[in-house]
Each structure stands twice: as C-alpha cells, then as structure tokens.
Amino acid sequence: MGKVKIIASIGPSSSDIHVLLRMAREGVDGFRLNFSHGTHEEKKREISLIREVESRLGKPIPIIGDLSGPSIRIGEVPVYEVKRGQKLKIIPALKGDRNTIPLPSIDVFNALEEEDILLLSDGKIALRVEEVTLNHISAIALNDGVIKSRASIVVKGKEFHTSALTEKDLKDIEFCINNDIEYIALSYVRSADDVRALKDILGEKGREDIRVIAKIETKSAVSNLDQIVEEADVILIARGDLGMHFPLEEIPKLQKEITMKSLSRGKPVIVATQLLESVVYNPTPTRSEIVDVMTAVCDGVDALLLTDETTVGKYPIEAVRWLKRIIEAYEDRSCVKIPGVNETIYDKFAKGITLLAESMNAKIIAYTRSGNTARRLSRYRPATPLIAVASNIKVARQISILWGVKAYSKKVDNLGNIWDTIRDFLKQKGEIAYGDIVIMTIGLRKGTTDLVRIEMI
C-alpha cells in the first residue's frame, strides 16, 4: 500500500466491473463520480459496481461525488475541428452547428466584451471576442482544436458571481445522501460561506457524516484560502481551472502554497488534473509528467486524482499502474513534517504518538469512531506503518484516502476487551505478528484521541 493514495474518476473507459476491479487491484484507493456528465441512473449503476469491487477485494473504497457547480458550458454541437484564424459565431442558444457555438447562459453571453479571451475544454481551445452584437458574438480561434458538446468555457480573468450551488447541484446532493456517498466535492468555491452552505444542507438532512471537499480553482478561492481551509474537510487543487485563471507559470507555486497551507492546518490535500495526460492516448507517460507527479508526492499531498486518464483515456489501467509506480519510487520522501498551526491538545497527543512510534520503530494502531484519530495521526506523516480500525464502514472508507492510512472496519461491542479484540483482528489480517512493537491509541469519545498503550506482540 502506498502512502500517497490514488483516486480515479469513472467514465466511459472505466465504467465496467472488470476494469474497475483491475484498477483497484493496481492501487486505486477511491473513485470519483463527475456529476457534470451522465444521469443519476448511470451514477447509481457505477456506485453499485464500486460496492461490488469493495466486496470482492475486502477493502473499504470511498466514493466522491463531484458537483457540477455553476460551471459555464456550451450547448449541443456536432464534433468538429477549428483552425487557427477561423471565424466563429457565438449565439445565445442550446444547440449550434459547425459554424456557431451555442452558449445557453444568457447572463454570460450579455457580459462578454470585445477582446475577451474564451478558453474551452480546460484551455485546449482559445477564442478572442472581436465583435459583440445583440444577437451574436464574433470570435476568432487562436489555435487549432476540436469543439465538442458541453465543453467547459471560461472567460479569462473574469468571474461570474453566481451561487456556488445550482438547482442541479441540490438534486445531486440529495442523490449523494440517498446513496450514502462518503465525500461531496464542491466546485467553484469562492469563499468559506460556499462551504458552509453545503455543510448546512447536510446538517439539515442529518448527514454531517458526509465529508466536504473544497475545490480550489478560482482567483477568489486563492484569495480566501485561509478561511476555506478552516471550513472544509479536504482541499482539492483543481489545476485545470486554476490554469485558466492564473498564468501557467504560477501554477507550480500556487500548488505548493495551497498544499503547505492546508497541511499545516491538518487538512488533507488532493492534487488533480493532467497528472498523466499523455496516457489518455499513449501507454507510457512523458518524463515531465513523472517529474510533476514526483513533485506532488514529495510535497506530502494525501492523494492524486486521475481524471481524463481513466474517464475517456485509452489506457486507464496503465495510468493507475504508472501512477502507483511513481508514488512508490518517491513515497519515502513524502514523510514531510509540516509545522502545525492552531494545534489542539488532541493534535499534540497524536504528534507525540508519532514521535514515539518512530523512535521505537513501532507500528501505530488507531481505533476510531469518527475518523479524527486517524486524521490527526496522518497529519504528522509517521515514518512507521499506520493502521486504522474504524467502528463502521463509512468512516473506514473516508480515512482510506488519507496519507499513509491502512484502513479496516471492525465494530467492537465490548469496550472492556477492545485491546484484545483489535489485536486479534489485526493478527488475522496479517498486519501484526509475533515480535512487533505496536502503539495502540483509541478515541473512545467521538472526535477525541484519549488512550494509548505500548505492547510487544
């Protein structure tokens, strides 16, 4: 098991039980459902497949429901190529043809101005607005590319102040709740208020157990990062959209700053987008992609998220295999000790356990009800194995994407025998054996870490 975890997005290339099984065996720790594409029926089928994979492999696998958010997308068009210098018409409509790009959002259409730069499909196509009229907008292609239906569109340097949660998002949240998904990822976060709005909805439904991931992908999110990090459960660095709002040369610096700021506050970090983009079409990554992944691993991120590589790529299994291979080559450098900020007494307790385990070369065993004990221990990046046993499967799934955590689910009815029960359970799983030194820690009260025991097996 790698210390840095792998999350894979599901799409046409991977929504098959045999592919999902192979991906999980190759090292995938969790799966992402993208609500920007597909129906609820399709998502329900994918959830069922993931749960089947989990059952067959006997390991907890979390599911992330990634909300569409107020993303701007073009309407329906036939797939066609555009050439640099080609003139195109943008119209306020749901459907277009080979000569027109439909833009369903009237508000965005009315806000466009001459010289605006429009970036389609994560920046693969750039257009410059040349003329604005009441009925259409004339634009010129700045590069060659392919235009497809529902392609994302960003106006460079502009943000549109819409609600972070759309009507579609509210329906998707209800779907996530009803299907017991572990994480919900909030798109186009601009402030901590956006995160609180989602948490309030979950609270009203009695589902505070669903964790919230804040996607950092706008200028406002970067400006309000401190407050967002405090409010969110997990931070996701969405490099594709960041790269459309910031100069590309600033993205590595932003990635490192967001990572350090999040980890210093004990919040897990996921890095996404174009990790192994070339593996969409080729079975082997480029040298620069390997360096990119290595950098994220050495920065100490918790997880890496594959997107196009496993949704529409020709080589989803190879993408996972290569990512795992790179992680394993550099994961010893991922034990980054980030100075803590605003540490609680429970955080310091976890830090002490980590230091003690490293000095004794002992395995850390954590029994947790809410997952907080595992989160605190993972925060301090122990150099020794960290095995977490959760009291229920949902928590076990959630902590499975934390750095260094090997998660199991085991309910203990008799707390008086908890030490013996957990020890025997982990012996059966082959995690501990005769001669091992173990440090066992337990959070008996929800949200706390309050007992510790040192033992030689």
C-alpha positions in Angstrom: 0.0 0.0 0.0 1.4 3.4 -1.0 1.4 6.2 1.5 0.1 8.7 -1.1 -3.3 7.5 -2.3 -4.8 7.2 -5.8 -8.3 8.3 -6.7 -9.7 7.5 -10.2 -12.6 9.2 -12.0 -15.1 6.9 -13.6 -16.2 7.4 -17.2 -16.8 5.5 -20.4 -13.3 4.0 -20.3 -13.7 2.6 -16.8 -17.4 2.0 -16.0 -17.1 -1.8 -16.3 -16.7 -4.2 -13.4 -13.6 -5.9 -14.9 -11.8 -2.6 -15.5 -12.7 -1.3 -12.0 -11.5 -4.4 -10.4 -8.2 -4.3 -12.2 -7.8 -0.6 -11.3 -8.5 -1.3 -7.7 -6.0 -4.2 -7.7 -3.4 -2.0 -9.3 -3.7 0.5 -6.5 -6.8 2.7 -6.7 -8.0 3.7 -3.2 -11.1 5.7 -4.1 -13.4 6.6 -7.0 -14.8 9.9 -8.2 -18.2 10.4 -9.9 -18.4 13.5 -12.0 -21.9 15.0 -11.9 -21.2 17.2 -14.9 -21.8 14.2 -17.1 -24.3 11.3 -17.0 -27.6 10.6 -15.4 -28.5 9.6 -11.9 -29.3 6.1 -13.2 -25.8 5.8 -14.6 -24.3 7.1 -11.4 -26.4 4.5 -9.4 -25.0 1.8 -11.6 -21.5 3.0 -11.1 -22.0 3.1 -7.3 -23.2 -0.5 -7.4 -20.1 -1.5 -9.3 -17.8 0.2 -6.9 -19.5 -1.5 -3.9 -19.2 -4.8 -5.7 -15.4 -4.2 -6.2 -15.2 -3.3 -2.5 -16.9 -6.5 -1.5 -14.8 -8.7 -3.8 -11.5 -7.2 -2.6 -12.4 -6.8 1.0 -11.1 -3.3 1.3 -13.0 -0.1 2.1 -13.3 2.1 -1.0 -14.7 5.7 -0.7 -16.8 7.4 -3.4 -16.5 11.1 -4.1 -19.5 12.9 -5.7 -18.1 15.9 -7.6 -20.8 18.5 -8.1 -21.0 20.4 -11.4 -21.3 23.8 -9.7 -22.1 27.0 -11.6 -19.8 25.9 -14.5 -20.3 27.5 -17.8 -20.6 25.1 -20.7 -21.5 25.4 -24.4 -24.6 23.7 -25.7 -25.0 20.8 -28.1 -22.9 20.8 -31.3 -21.6 18.2 -33.8 -17.9 17.4 -33.1 -15.8 19.5 -35.5 -12.3 20.8 -35.9 -11.4 24.5 -35.8 -8.3 26.0 -37.3 -6.3 28.9 -36.0 -7.6 32.2 -37.5 -11.1 30.7 -38.2 -14.0 33.0 -37.5 -16.8 31.6 -35.3 -20.2 32.9 -34.1 -21.3 32.5 -30.5 -25.1 32.6 -30.1 -27.4 32.5 -27.0 -28.9 29.1 -27.6 -29.0 25.4 -26.6 -27.9 24.0 -29.9 -25.5 25.1 -32.6 -23.9 23.8 -35.8 -20.4 23.7 -37.4 -20.5 27.5 -37.8 -21.9 28.5 -34.4 -21.1 27.9 -30.7 -24.2 27.8 -28.6 -24.0 29.5 -25.1 -27.0 28.7 -23.0 -26.2 31.2 -20.2 -27.8 34.5 -21.2 -26.0 36.3 -18.3 -22.6 35.2 -19.5 -23.5 36.0 -23.1 -24.5 39.5 -22.2 -21.3 40.0 -20.1 -18.9 39.3 -22.9 -16.9 42.2 -24.3 -14.6 42.8 -27.2 -11.0 41.4 -26.6 -12.3 38.9 -24.0 -10.3 35.6 -24.3 -12.6 32.5 -24.1 -11.0 29.2 -23.1 -12.8 26.0 -24.0 -12.2 22.4 -22.8 -9.8 23.2 -20.0 -7.9 25.7 -22.2 -7.4 23.4 -25.2 -9.1 25.9 -27.4 -8.7 29.7 -27.1 -11.0 32.2 -28.8 -10.8 36.0 -28.8 -14.0 38.1 -29.0 -13.8 40.5 -31.9 -17.4 41.9 -32.1 -20.4 42.0 -29.8 -24.0 42.5 -31.1 -27.4 41.9 -29.6 -27.9 38.5 -31.4 -24.4 37.1 -31.7 -20.7 37.4 -30.9 -18.0 37.1 -33.4 -14.8 35.4 -32.3 -11.6 34.2 -33.8 -9.8 30.9 -33.0 -6.3 31.5 -31.6 -5.2 27.8 -32.1 -6.3 24.6 -33.7 -8.6 22.3 -31.8 -11.7 20.2 -31.6 -15.1 21.5 -30.4 -17.4 19.1 -28.6 -20.8 19.4 -27.0 -20.9 20.5 -23.3 -17.3 21.7 -23.4 -16.5 23.9 -20.4 -15.9 27.6 -21.2 -14.0 30.2 -19.1 -13.7 33.9 -19.7 -10.0 34.6 -18.8 -9.6 37.0 -15.9 -13.4 37.1 -15.2 -15.5 35.5 -12.5 -19.3 35.5 -12.6 -20.9 35.9 -9.2 -23.4 33.1 -9.1 -24.4 30.8 -6.3 -22.0 28.1 -5.6 -24.9 25.6 -5.5 -27.2 25.4 -8.5 -30.6 23.7 -8.8 -28.9 20.7 -10.4 -26.3 20.6 -7.5 -29.2 20.4 -5.0 -30.6 17.4 -6.7 -27.2 15.8 -7.0 -26.6 16.4 -3.2 -29.9 14.6 -2.5 -28.7 11.8 -4.7 -25.4 11.6 -2.8 -27.2 11.5 0.5 -29.7 8.8 -0.6 -26.9 6.7 -2.0 -24.6 7.1 1.1 -21.6 8.6 -0.7 -18.6 9.4 1.5 -17.5 12.7 0.1 -19.1 15.6 -1.8 -16.7 17.9 -3.8 -17.9 21.5 -4.1 -16.9 23.1 -7.4 -16.0 26.8 -8.0 -15.7 27.6 -4.3 -15.1 31.3 -3.8 -15.4 31.7 0.0 -15.9 29.8 3.2 -19.6 30.7 3.0 -19.9 28.4 0.0 -18.5 25.5 2.0 -20.8 26.4 5.0 -23.8 26.4 2.7 -23.2 22.8 1.7 -22.5 21.8 5.2 -25.7 23.4 6.4 -27.7 21.4 3.8 -26.0 18.2 5.0 -26.7 19.2 8.6 -30.4 19.8 7.9 -30.6 16.3 6.4 -28.9 14.8 9.4 -25.9 13.8 7.3 -22.9 15.6 8.9 -21.1 12.3 8.4 -20.6 13.1 4.7 -17.3 15.0 4.3 -17.0 18.1 2.2 -14.1 18.6 -0.3 -13.5 22.3 -1.4 -12.1 22.5 -4.9 -9.6 25.4 -5.2 -10.0 26.6 -8.9 -10.8 30.3 -8.9 -9.0 33.5 -8.0 -11.5 34.2 -5.2 -10.7 30.8 -3.7 -7.0 31.5 -3.6 -7.6 34.9 -2.1 -9.9 33.4 0.6 -7.8 30.3 1.1 -7.2 30.6 4.8 -10.9 30.7 5.6 -11.8 28.0 3.1 -9.2 25.6 4.6 -10.6 26.2 8.1 -14.1 25.3 7.0 -13.5 22.4 4.5 -12.7 18.8 5.5 -10.4 18.2 2.5 -8.8 20.6 -0.1 -8.6 19.7 -3.8 -6.2 21.6 -6.0 -8.0 21.7 -9.4 -5.1 22.7 -11.6 -7.1 22.7 -14.9 -9.3 25.6 -13.9 -6.6 27.3 -11.9 -4.6 27.4 -15.1 -7.3 29.3 -16.8 -7.4 32.0 -14.2 -3.7 32.4 -13.5 -0.6 32.5 -15.7 0.6 28.9 -16.2 4.0 29.6 -14.8 2.3 30.5 -11.4 0.6 27.1 -11.1 3.5 25.2 -9.5 4.0 27.9 -6.9 0.2 28.0 -6.2 0.1 24.2 -5.8 2.9 24.3 -3.3 1.4 27.2 -1.3 -2.1 25.6 -1.2 -0.6 22.3 -0.1 1.6 23.7 2.6 -1.2 26.0 4.0 -3.7 23.1 4.1 -1.3 20.5 5.6 -0.2 23.0 8.3 -3.8 23.1 9.4 -4.3 19.4 9.4 -6.4 19.3 6.2 -5.8 16.5 3.7 -4.9 17.6 0.1 -5.7 16.1 -3.2 -4.0 17.2 -6.4 -5.9 16.8 -9.7 -5.8 17.4 -13.5 -3.3 16.4 -16.2 -1.1 14.2 -13.9 -0.5 11.7 -16.7 -2.4 13.5 -19.6 -0.3 11.7 -22.3 -1.6 8.3 -21.1 -5.0 9.3 -22.4 -3.6 8.3 -25.8 -0.3 6.5 -25.1 0.5 3.7 -22.6 3.7 5.5 -21.3 3.8 8.9 -19.6 6.3 11.6 -20.5 9.4 12.4 -18.5 7.9 15.8 -17.4 4.7 14.1 -16.2 6.8 11.8 -14.0 8.6 14.8 -12.5 5.2 16.6 -11.9 3.9 13.6 -10.0 7.1 13.2 -8.1 6.9 16.9 -7.0 3.4 16.4 -5.6 4.4 13.3 -3.8 7.5 14.9 -2.2 5.4 17.9 -1.2 3.4 15.5 1.0 -0.1 15.5 -0.6 -2.5 12.9 0.6 -3.9 11.8 -2.8 -3.6 12.2 -6.5 -6.7 12.2 -8.7 -6.8 10.9 -12.2 -9.4 12.5 -14.4 -9.3 12.1 -18.3 -6.8 9.4 -17.9 -9.4 7.0 -16.5 -12.7 8.5 -17.8 -12.0 8.8 -21.6 -8.4 7.6 -21.9 -7.4 4.5 -23.9 -5.2 3.2 -21.1 -7.0 3.6 -17.7 -5.2 0.6 -16.1 -1.8 1.7 -17.4 -2.4 5.2 -16.0 -3.1 3.7 -12.5 -0.1 1.4 -12.8 2.2 4.2 -13.7 1.0 6.5 -11.0 1.5 3.8 -8.4 5.0 3.1 -9.7 6.0 6.8 -9.5 4.5 7.1 -6.0 6.3 4.0 -4.7 9.6 5.4 -6.1 9.4 8.6 -4.1 7.0 8.0 -1.2 9.8 7.8 1.3 10.3 11.5 0.6 6.6 12.2 1.3 7.0 12.0 5.1 7.1 15.7 5.1 6.9 17.2 8.6 4.8 20.4 8.1 4.9 22.7 11.1 1.4 22.7 12.7 -0.9 25.7 13.1 -3.6 26.0 15.7 -2.8 22.6 17.2 -5.3 21.3 19.8 -4.4 19.1 22.7 -5.6 16.1 20.7 -3.3 17.1 17.8 -0.3 17.3 20.2 -1.3 13.9 21.6 -1.2 12.5 18.0 2.2 14.2 17.4 3.6 12.6 20.5 2.4 9.2 19.4 4.1 9.6 16.0 7.4 10.7 17.5 7.3 7.8 20.0 6.5 5.2 17.3 9.4 6.5 15.1 11.8 6.3 18.0 10.8 2.7 18.8 10.2 1.6 15.2 6.7 0.7 16.3 3.5 0.2 14.2 0.7 2.6 15.1 -2.7 1.1 15.5 -5.6 3.5 15.9 -9.2 2.6 16.8 -11.5 5.4 15.7 -15.2 6.1 15.7 -15.3 9.4 13.8 -12.0 9.1 11.9 -10.5 12.0 13.7 -7.8 9.9 15.5 -6.6 8.6 12.1 -6.7 12.1 10.6 -4.6 13.5 13.4 -2.0 10.8 13.1 -1.9 11.0 9.3 -1.3 14.8 9.6 2.1 14.2 11.2 3.2 11.8 8.4 4.7 9.0 10.6 7.6 7.1 9.1 6.2 3.8 10.6 3.1 1.9 9.4 -0.3 3.5 10.4 -3.2 1.0 10.7 -6.6 2.5 11.5 -9.6 0.4 12.5 -12.9 2.2 12.2 -16.0 1.3 14.1 -18.1 1.5 10.9 -17.5 1.0 7.2 -18.3 4.6 6.2 -15.5 6.0 8.4 -13.2 3.3 7.2 -13.9 4.4 3.6 -13.3 8.0 4.4 -10.0 7.6 6.0 -8.8 5.3 3.2 -7.7 8.3 1.2 -5.6 9.8 4.0 -1.8 9.8 3.7 -0.3 6.5 5.0 -3.5 5.1 6.5 -4.3 1.4 6.0 -8.0 1.3 6.9 -10.2 -1.5 8.2 -13.7 -1.7 9.6 -14.5 -3.5 12.8 -17.2 -2.8 15.3 -16.2 -3.5 18.9 -19.2 -4.2 21.2 -17.4 -4.8 24.4 -15.1 -1.8 25.0 -13.6 -3.6 28.1 -11.9 -6.0 25.7 -11.1 -3.5 23.0 -7.3 -4.0 23.1 -7.6 -7.8 22.7 -10.3 -7.6 20.1 -8.3 -5.2 17.8 -5.1 -7.1 18.4 -6.6 -10.4 17.4 -8.4 -8.8 14.4 -5.2 -7.4 13.0 -3.3 -10.6 13.6 -5.9 -12.4 11.4 -5.4 -9.7 8.7 -1.7 -10.2 8.8 -0.9 -6.6 9.8 0.9 -7.5 13.1 2.9 -10.6 14.1 5.0 -12.0 16.8 7.8 -9.6 17.8 6.2 -6.5 16.5 6.2 -3.4 18.7 2.8 -1.6 18.5 1.5 1.6 19.9 -2.3 1.4 20.2 -4.4 4.5 20.5 -8.1 4.8 20.9 -10.6 7.6 20.7 -13.4 6.3 22.9 -15.4 9.6 22.8 -16.3 10.7 19.3 -13.9 13.2 18.0 -11.2 12.6 20.6 -7.9 10.7 20.9 -7.5 9.9 24.6 -5.9 6.5 25.3 -2.6 4.9 24.4 -0.9 1.6 25.0 2.5 0.2 24.0 2.9 -3.5 23.5 5.2 -6.1 22.1 3.3 -8.8 20.3 
